Each structure stands twice: as C-alpha cells, then as structure tokens.
Amino acid sequence: MDRQSAFQLVCEYTTSESLRRHMLAVDAAMRAYARKLQEDEHKWGIVGLLHDFDYQRWPDPPDHPLQGAKILAERGYPDEVIYAIKSHADYLDDCPRISPLDKTLYACDELAGFIVAVAQVRPTGIEGMRAKSVRKKMKQKSFAAAVNRDDIVRGSEDLGVELNEHIQFVIDAMSEIAAELGVAAPG
C-alpha cells in the first residue's frame, strides 16, 4: 500500500481536477490528524486520498463507495482502510464510524471541500484564513450550497474536537499544500 500506487488509482478513476484536489486536501488533513494523534500517517493519508476515487464513475448511493470498496479489496488494500472509506457514507447502515480513523475521515471530508470554496473567494486564498471566516460562510446557505453544514458540525462532535479548533486545524493542514490544491495566494 504505497502512496504512488494509490494516487495512480485516483487518476485512473478520476479525471476531474477539482475532485482530485479534494482528495489531496482530505489526504493532507488526515495526515495532519494522524501526526497529532500519533497514528499511522501513511495509512491515514491513503484513506483520505482514496475516499472518493470511485465517485466520478459511481456518484449515486450506495454505488459510491461500495464500487470503490470492491476495487480496493481486489487490489489488496487492508480491511481497515476499506471500512473507513465505506464509513464516510451516512447511508451505509452496516458501516458505523467506530475508530478514530473512521471518525477523522468523516470529520475532514465535507470540511475540506468547504474550506476550498471559501479560499476560492478570498483575495489571499487560504493564506491567513481563520476559522471565523469559515464559520461566517457556513451561515450563508447559498454559499457552497451542496456542502452539508450538519455533516461538518456532526463530524467535529464525533471526533471530540471543538468546531473552531477543528476548522483551523484542517485549514492549517491544507495550507501546507495550498499551491497543489489551487488555493494559494496569487502572485
């Protein structure tokens, strides 16, 4: 289970640059949380990187993430990785989020997408972004309307991290790869 092979799998199934960037953003947040929690940074990053690799081909529940889970099993990914990816889908009743890995993926997924949306409308991108800016945009229902704010709040609660702290932590993690995510300050 190496990162290069995982990214090749992402590229094989995902042509959308924005979806690839989303998976890279979640990968960055997952690796940062793994460091903080003294977990396996490599494994947690792979989970973040692969969590939506099947979405472009199979966007409808329950195909996503079940089609991807089959592919991962065929390629020999560990059960823990596959389970965590399956558990990020609320509609799979047989995959409750149990482990810190499961809970962290769920907590970072929607939030990472929302942070990118906020960064894209700021003159300085993600640079200098604070949780307060994200919370303010969360109140605007028309902004990034497809992002489920309840999932962001529930994810933070399930993780046991105060929402502002969680938001700032994910911003900081994503800031480390801002250029790769397309959210760096211009110039």
Order of alpha helices (4+ residues) and beta strands (2+ residues): alpha-alpha-alpha-alpha-alpha-alpha-alpha-alpha-alpha-alpha
